[in-house]
Amino acid sequence: RQAAKYGRHSSGLLGGHNTAGGNFVDTGWGSHKRTLDSDAMKDLDACSLTLVPCVDPVITPKGVVYDKQVIYQYILDRKAEIERELRAWTAQQEAEAAGAASEAARAADQRVEEFVARQEGLSKSDLASRRP
């Protein structure tokens, strides 16, 4: 029975809360009363994002309360962030395309120079001396 090895008798070894002497206080995690007092809980009418009372509350099917204005502001901020990232990505793509085009043009120029050098009977060292 492998499951019994991790049962209630060994929870002290695993750092559980079922140990004698109040494991919460000993490890610095507080106590049962401290973790459930008013400081640990938000107001019922408070927005789950801002923790301030809602002006225009919206409740999800799971019961989470948000302020409608906070949701709108988040959507607008996220939209602006996405547009900013899209502009940066577009600029990066254009820079990469320009770099690839200049590389292709440079390679084409090099092929033309090599062709002309072969037609004129120049060696590679003569061709290298002609390049700027």
Secondary structure in CASP SS format (residue, H / E / C, confidence):
PFRMAT SS
TARGET T0000
AUTHOR 0000-0000-0000
METHOD secondary structure of the structure
MODEL  1
R C 1.00
Q C 1.00
A H 1.00
A H 1.00
K H 1.00
Y H 1.00
G C 1.00
R H 1.00
H H 1.00
S H 1.00
S C 1.00
G C 1.00
L C 1.00
L C 1.00
G C 1.00
G C 1.00
H C 1.00
N C 1.00
T C 1.00
A C 1.00
G C 1.00
G C 1.00
N H 1.00
F H 1.00
V H 1.00
D H 1.00
T C 1.00
G C 1.00
W C 1.00
G C 1.00
S C 1.00
H H 1.00
K H 1.00
R H 1.00
T H 1.00
L C 1.00
D C 1.00
S H 1.00
D H 1.00
A H 1.00
M C 1.00
K C 1.00
D C 1.00
L C 1.00
D C 1.00
A E 1.00
C C 1.00
S C 1.00
L C 1.00
T C 1.00
L C 1.00
V C 1.00
P E 1.00
C C 1.00
V C 1.00
D C 1.00
P E 1.00
V E 1.00
I E 1.00
T C 1.00
P C 1.00
K C 1.00
G C 1.00
V C 1.00
V E 1.00
Y E 1.00
D E 1.00
K H 1.00
Q H 1.00
V H 1.00
I H 1.00
Y H 1.00
Q H 1.00
Y H 1.00
I H 1.00
L H 1.00
D H 1.00
R H 1.00
K H 1.00
A H 1.00
E H 1.00
I H 1.00
E H 1.00
R H 1.00
E H 1.00
L H 1.00
R H 1.00
A H 1.00
W H 1.00
T H 1.00
A H 1.00
Q H 1.00
Q H 1.00
E H 1.00
A H 1.00
E H 1.00
A H 1.00
A H 1.00
G H 1.00
A H 1.00
A H 1.00
S H 1.00
E H 1.00
A H 1.00
A H 1.00
R H 1.00
A H 1.00
A H 1.00
D H 1.00
Q H 1.00
R H 1.00
V H 1.00
E H 1.00
E H 1.00
F H 1.00
V H 1.00
A H 1.00
R H 1.00
Q H 1.00
E H 1.00
G C 1.00
L C 1.00
S C 1.00
K H 1.00
S H 1.00
D H 1.00
L H 1.00
A H 1.00
S H 1.00
R H 1.00
R C 1.00
P C 1.00
END
